Amino acid sequence: MKKIIERIQTIRNSKKIIRDMRGEINNEISLEAESIPFLNKPGIIFTFDDGFRIRHWYDYGIGKKSNYNDLFGYFDVKATFNINAYHLFENQRELTQSEIDMLLELQANGHEIAHHGYKHRNSVEYTRTYGLNSWIEDDISLLIEWMAKQKHSISGDQFKCPVSFAFPGSKYNEETCEAIVTRFFKIARGYLKQDNLISMQHTGFSPSVCIDENVFPNIKLLKPALFYAKETGRNLVLMGHSILPKNINWDNYGWGEGSKEAGKYRISPENIEYIINEAKKIGLEFYTMAEAAGIATFIDHRLEGAIREQLNIKEKWIYIKDLLKIKELNLEGKGISNLAGIEYLTNLEKLNIINNKNLNNMKLLNKLKRIKKLEM
């Protein structure tokens, strides 16, 4: 009986979350966003937390255990994965090379690998105990440095400098948020706040709605929120943790009694598929947190270098709006292997990619609607 009562209360809470989102309807997207083809539609942002869950993300997100061999790739959806450098269980060990490889392969598939704290520290408690500067040094700077040192064991790919941050446990306050945006990040994600939607090219704090099944047991209740995003011309940020089919037993991972609470935070591939299909029915797009902040991500450093050189960009971030200036791009013989990011160049008319062997993500060329001359 206790479990039934708890489930009823959880469903009631889910309904309240959706009611609170109603807010003021505004059918107009900002003029600046409307002028940027890549960002001129409202959308969904899938985010998943905790680096120790990488096997779940990999197996059921892009791996062969997915019903589609690649759940996100099948539906042409990007997601943001927020990582730590350490496993929360297994004696707080550092992520292994195998786990790092999997994360970098997620990135190579166009997903964003973002910052979730070096050791998943509660920003409010840690700051109260040790001070704001210690939290920044111990949980923010250390993970940025750690990410910069990692490489894929075969391809040599490295993590991109993180654009977005997700507060561990969604614990934050105004002080911790202001301390890291925009010094380190463009956007910092927490939990529910106001109407839980964000505008295009958003900077600062971002709310989110948790879609884990212990918080949102009836995923169909999320459907009105998708319509609200559509009506307001803004983006809905969704927060999850593990991606696991309902028939998978958490105990199989052998992380012990202490991991039981973490095991409750999971969403099934079927529920993700439901959200994707419902969002597509009403014409919502799918973005990463970085894209929602207006920042472009190029996986291949040679492609990024060519873009930076052409536009003379020396700053940390490349803004999607600045890429509208490019109408011709010569990448001949640059040694580029991954075209991810080329889709941001929506005004591109001429492109030369001759003499670049084993190019990945060629399908992205189909998104360049103004191409008149393509040499390959």
Order of alpha helices (4+ residues) and beta strands (2+ residues): alpha-alpha-beta-alpha-alpha-beta-alpha-beta-alpha-alpha-alpha-beta-alpha-beta-beta-beta-beta-alpha-beta-beta-alpha-beta-alpha-beta-alpha-beta-alpha-beta-beta-beta-beta
